[in-house]
Amino acid sequence: MTEREPDDEHEADQRGTTRRTALAAFGGLGIGTLAAGTGREPANATGSAEDTQSGGRFQPSCVLAPEQMEGPYYLDYRILRRNITEHKRGIDLLLNIVVVDASNCEPLPGIAVDIWHCDALGVYSSYTEYDDGEIPPLDETGHAEPTDHTTWLRGVQLTDRRGFANFRSIVPGWYRGRTTHIHIKTITGGHREDGSWRGGDTSHTGQLYFPREFNERLARTEPYSHNTVPRTTNAEDLLYNSDDEGPMTRLRIGRVPVGSVRPTISASIVLGIHPEATPPPEGLPPGTQPPG
């Protein structure tokens, strides 16, 4: 469960695509460039409210992020690491999350941000026996028993004094019944223990989504184009459309500046939470049984 850095010398073999291919596919999505690690704040807020600009700084309009189900593939690994790729193939993703108090828009330092998502072909680590769109059996709580001990595309980062948590991953693919998404939990309190984050209270459980145009272009890019499972769009995803919650946590997409070794996409969001909240697990929308 230790972090491993991708090998830049084997870009084509490990990623299954080239920088030229990726830029051709996503060239029209230059909504804004966000360079991770530069200290520049992402210009996006949780919710559909538009950003305003004052004195050259973006001022997000804080909205409480909606609670959404954790899904059947959550596992309490809580591995502390920024790079969660473990050499999985796909378009590199620099994910930038700012956690703020939804009541006053103040940044929240020391919040553990736990994310997990599927790979380019729709498979989750620890569930690798279920591929090609197969849905595992679920227990009475909606959770699936893992089949192995793989840990890729799972990890935890603590927010810094500005509320920032940054991850290096790949863009997830899709699986039966779900659009492209990333699962997220925020944990208030807790402590480090053997490379993991233990204890504390879950203050938010949600999902992050990608814009429709981005998903369409992703589906035409290798290795995602090899996914044989019929793609569910945002408009068809029951959780995305539950009470119109999906657009509230839709990521802002940007391209990384020229000079990046591999094809890379940046995505950012400001996530408004109540840090003292301990909401119960969110269940499925009434009358539905989609995978998570």
N, C-alpha and C positions, 0 to 999 in steps of 0.2 A: 504494500500500500504506500509506496514511496513515489514521489514525483519524478517523472522522467522527461527530459527535454527532447523534442523532436529533432531528428537528424537532418539539417539543412542540405547536406550533400546528396540526399536521395529524394529530392522534391518530387520528381515525376513518378517514381516507384511508390513512395509512401502516400502521396496525395491523389494519384490517379488523374491528375489534371495539370494544366500549366497555367502560369500567370496570364499569358496571352489569352487562353481560352476563357478564364474567369473574367478578365476585364472586358472581353467582347460580350460575354453573357450579361454582365451587370453594369455595363458602361452607362446605361440610361438611368441608373438609380443613384446618381451622385447627389443625394439630398443634402449632403453636407459632410465634410471630412472631419473625422474625430481621431486625433492621434493619441492612443493610449499612453499614459505615463508622462504627458507633457504638462499636466496640471490644468489644461483647458476643460471647462465644465461642459458636459453635454447639454445641448439646447433642447431639452424635452422634459415634460413633466408627466407624472402619472395622470391619466385621464385625457379627455379630448380638448381641454382648455388650451388656448394658444399661448405661446410664450410671448413675453414682452421684453423689451430691451431698454436698459437704463444705464447710462454711463459706460456703455461698452460691455456690460455684464448681463447675461441672460438671467431673468428672474422667473423661476418656474411657478406656476399656479398650482398649489398643492391640492391633491385630491386623494382621498383614502382609497388605496388599491382594493379591489374586490377579493374576497376569499373564494378560492376555487379548490376542488378536490385534489388531494395529493396523488391520487391514482394508485394502481396496483403495484407499481414498480419502485416505490419509495423504500429505501433501506437506510437504517440509521448508522451509516458508516462515518459520516462527518470528518472526512479526511482533510486536514488542513493543507491546501496547496492551491497555487494560482493556475498552474498548467495542468489541465485534466485530460489532455488528449490521449496520452499513452499510445501515440503513433497511429491513431485511427485515421482512416482516409477521409478526405472531404475538404471543403473550403475552410481555411482557417478563420476563426472568429475571435475577435477581441471584444469581450462583453464588459461593458462599463455600467455599473449600477450605483446610483446614489440613493441612500436610504435617508429619508427625512421624516420628522414628526408631522403627521398630516394636520395636526391642530395648529401649528405655528410655522411650518416650513423650515424649522431649524434642522441642520444636519445631525445625524445620530451616530456618534463614534462608538466603536466597540460592539457593534451588532454583528453576530455571526450570520453570514448569508450562505445558505446551503442550496446548491443547484444540482440537477440531474436531468439528463435527456438521452434520447436514443441516438444511434449512429446514422450514417448516411442512408442505410438500407432499412431503418426502422427498428433496429434491435437494441435492447437495453443490456448493459453489463449485468452480470449475475443472472441473466435470463436468456443465455445464448442458445439454449435448446429450442426456444420458440422463435423461429424465423419464418420468412416467406409469408408474413401476415398472420401467423397462427396466434390465437389469443389464449393465454394460459388459464387454467381453472382458478376461480377466485373463492376465497373463504367468505364467511358471513360479513366481514368488515370491508370486503372489496379488495383485499390484498392477495397477491400471488406469491407462493413460496418460490424462493430462488432456486436455480438449478446448478449454480456454480459460484465461484468466488472471485470473478473478474470485477474490476472496479473502474474501468474507463468511463469518462464523461460524467464523473461524480466528484464533487469537492466542495470545500468550505473556505471562505475568506472572511476576515474581520474587517469591518469598515474602519477607515482612518478618521482623523479628526474632522475631515470635511464630509464624512459620511460615504466616502468612496470605497467600493469593492470592485476589483477587476479580475477577470478570468480570461485565460487563453484556452480555447476549445476548438471545435469545428461546428459549422452550421448543422443542426440536426436535420434528418430526413422526415419521413412520415410513416405511419403504419395504419392498419385498417381502422377506419372510423374517426381518425384524428388528423387535423391539420398540423403543420409544422409548429412546434412549441417547445418551451423550456420550462421545467418545473422549478419552483423556488420556495424556500422557507426562510424566514428571518427568526433568529433565536436571540432572545434577550437574556443576558447573564450567562453563566457557565464558566468553564475553565479549560485550559490545555491539559491534555493527558496523552502521552505516547503518540504525538503527531496527529491527534484528533481533538475535536472540541466536544466536551462532555457537559451534561447538566444544562441548566437554563430552562427557559420557557419559550415555546413556539408562539411568537407574536403575530405571525402572518404566514399563510400558506396560499400560494397563487400560481399562476402560469403566465409566461411571457410569450407574445405572439409576433409574427413577422408580417409585413405588409403583403397584400395580395399580389402586386406586381413582382415583388421579390420572390415569392413562392413559385410563381409561374416560370420565371427565368431559372430558378434553382432546379426545377424539374427537368430542364433541358440540358443541364450541366453534369458532366461526369464527376464522381461516381453515382450521383443521385438518379441519373437517367436510367441506371440499371435496376432501380427498385421496381419490381413487378407488381407490387400491391397498388390497386387503384387509388389515386390521390384524392383525399378529402380536402376541399377548399375551405377557406375561412367561412364563406357563406353557408357551407354545408355542415360545419362543425357545431355540434349541439352545445358544447361548453363555451365556445367562442361567442355564440349567439345567445347564451343564457342571460336574460336581462340586459342584453347589449354590453356585457362585461368585457368581451375580448378587446375592443378598441381602446379600452381604458389602460391596458397594459401592453399595447403594441409598441414594439421597439422602433427607435429611429435608426435608420441604416445610413452608414457612410462608408467611404472607401479610405483605406490607409494610404498615406502619401507614397509616391513613386520611390522605389528603393527597397521596399519590402521584398524579402527573398522569395516568399511563397505568395500565391494569391490569397488575399486576406480581406475580410469584411469586418467593419466595426459596427457595433450595435450598442445603443445606450438608452437608458431610461432613468427617470427619477421616481422612486418608489415611496409613496406615502403610506406610513403605517402608524398605528397606535402602539408605542413600545411596551406599554404595560398591559396590553390586551392578551388574553389567552383564549382565543376563539376555539370552539369545538371543531373537530374535523368536518370539512364540507362534504356533503354527500352528493349523489348524482341528481341532476334535475328530475323532477317527478316524471315517472313513466319511461325513463330511459335507462339503458344499460351499455353505454359506450365504454371502450377501453380508456385508460387514463393517459 
